[in-house]
Amino acid sequence: MSADPAVLDDGAPRRRVRVLFLLPVLIFLGLAALFLVRLYSGDPSKVPSALIGRPVPAFTLPSLPGLRGAGGAIPGLSSEDLKGRVTVVNIWASWCGPCREEHPALVELAKDPGFRLVGINYKDIPENARRFLGALGNPFQAVGVDANGRAAIDWGVYGVPETFVIGPDGTIRHKHIGPILPEQLPGFLAKVKDAAR
């Protein structure tokens, strides 16, 4: 006569079934805890960039057609233009909501004669980009058009807006991800002044 294993194990199959039901719950709780820790673990605008301390990527971008300033047509932009003095490069688009939010800070930055502010217009329609700058003001001394986004990829751009501080030697000194908000201007200007040293 054979013994029934369920009786001899003294409830072991029931424990195994409970553990199998609890396993997905435990995995979910572990992942939720991990996501919460990562969500609240710092400023997303301080994502490290592998390009800090390296020369700007080589690029040549055409000007935004029809964009004019007080001195005539606003020129395009190339990597060679970023040498000789501190330059702030802002990557923006007219379809970008945070770019609109950031724009007053850029207009304020452009008043500082201690550096040059230039823009890279990212995957935009030229007419919309001109209208954007016409409505909000053009803080840029040069605007290069990155129609297919290739230059932005070379710069390691995650999304727009992103702003880079370039030293006089043509190396990237600082990267700011997201819009520069008014309360961030003093800290950002300190990074710009550090790049001049």
N, C-alpha and C positions, 0 to 999 in steps of 0.2 A: 504494500500500500504506500503510495507516494504522498508526501506532505505538500500542502498548498504553499508556494513561496511567499505569497502575500501575507499569509498568517505568520510565517516564521520570521520575516523581516521586520515585523513589529512596526508597520506603518511607513516603511522606507519609500515605497512607490508614491505615497501621498506627498511626502516631503520633496521628492524629485519634481513632481508636478507643480508644487507651489514655487519652487526655485525657478522653474522654466517660465512661469507666469511673471515672476518678479524681475527676471533678468532684463526684459525690455524697459521696464520702469526704471531700473537702476542705471541702465545705459543712458536713457533719456535725461535723468536727473544729473548725471555726470556731465553730459554735453551741455545742458542748460547752465550749469555752474561755470563751465569753461567759457561759454559765450558771454555770460554776465561779467566775468572777470576781465575778459578782453575788451568788452564794450566800454567799461569804465576805467581802463588802465592807461589813461594819458590822452594827450592832445593829438587828434588825427592829422593836424597840420604839421606835425613834427615827424612825419614819416621819413626815415633816413634815405638819402639819395646816394647812389654809388658814384654819382658824378661830382660830388663836392670835392673841391681841390683839384679837379681835372680841367683841361681846356674845354671850352665850349665845342660842341660838335660842329663839324664843317657844314655850312649851309649857305645857300644864296636864295633869297625869296624876292619875288617881284613886288613892286609897290601896289597899294590898293588903288585901282584905276579911278581917277576923278577926285581923289582926296587932295584937298588943297589947304594950305595954312596961310598965315600972314606973309610968309616969304615965298610963296608959290607952291608948287607941287610937293607933297610929302614923299620922301624917297622910300624905296624898299629897304631890305635889311639883309646883311650877310654876316658871317662869323668874323670877317675882317673888321667890320664896323664896331666890334665890341672890344677893341683894344685901345689902350692909351689913356682911358679914364674910367672911373666907376660908372657902370651902366646897370640900370634896372630893366629887365626884360619881363613884360607881362604878356601871358598867353590868354587870349580872350576870344569871345564870339558874341554876335548880336543876339543869338538865340539862347544865350546862357543867362538865366535869372540871377545867379550869384554875381555875374560880371556887372550887371546893372546895379546891384547892391554895393559893389566895391568901387564903382566908378568915381563917386565923389572923393574917396580917399586918393585915387590916382590923380585926380585934378589937383588936389592939395599937394601931393608929392611933386608934381610937375613944377610947382613954384620954387622948389629948392634948386639953386644953381650949382650945387655941389656935385651933382651927378646928372646923367642923361637917362631919360625914361623913353623906352621904345616898346613897340608892341608887335606881337605875332598874332595875326587874325587866323583863327583855327576853323577849318571846314565851314566856311561861311559863304553866303551869297554877297558879292561885292556891293550891290545896291543896299542891302540890309545893313551891312557894316558901315557904309557911309552915312546912312540915315541915323544909325545908333550914335555915331560920333557927332553928327550934326545936331542931334537933339540934346545930348548930354555934355558936349564939349570934347575937344580932342587934346588930351594931355601928352600925346606921343610926338617925339621929334622924328621918328621913322616908324613905318608900319609895313611889315613883310606879310605877304599872303601865303598861308600854308593850306592851299585848297584841298589837298588829299591827305593831310595830316602826317606826312612822312617826317617832316622836321620835328614835330612834336614827339613822335616816337623816339627819334634820336636823342631828344632832350629828356626822355624818361617821364613824360607827362602822363599822369593818371586821369586827369579830367581838367576842365577849365572852370574857373581861372586858376592859374599857377603863376608864381612870380619868382624870378631868379635874380640874385645880385651877382654881378660879374665884376671881378677886380680889374684894375688897369692892365694887368698882364694877360687878360683874356681867360682867366680860370673862374669856374663857378664857385662862389664863396658861401652862398646861402640859397635855400629853396623854401618858398612858402606855398603850401598847398591850400587851396580855397581862397575865398575873398579876404582881402586885407580890410578889416573893419576899423572904424575911427579909433576905437580903444586900443587897437593893435599898432597904430601908427608910430608911437614913440619907440616901441621895441623894434619895429621893422627899421626905422631910421637909424637906430643904434647899430643894426647889422650892416646897413649901408655905409655908415661911417667907419666901422671896423674894416670893411673891404678896402678902404682908401689907404690903410696903413700897410 
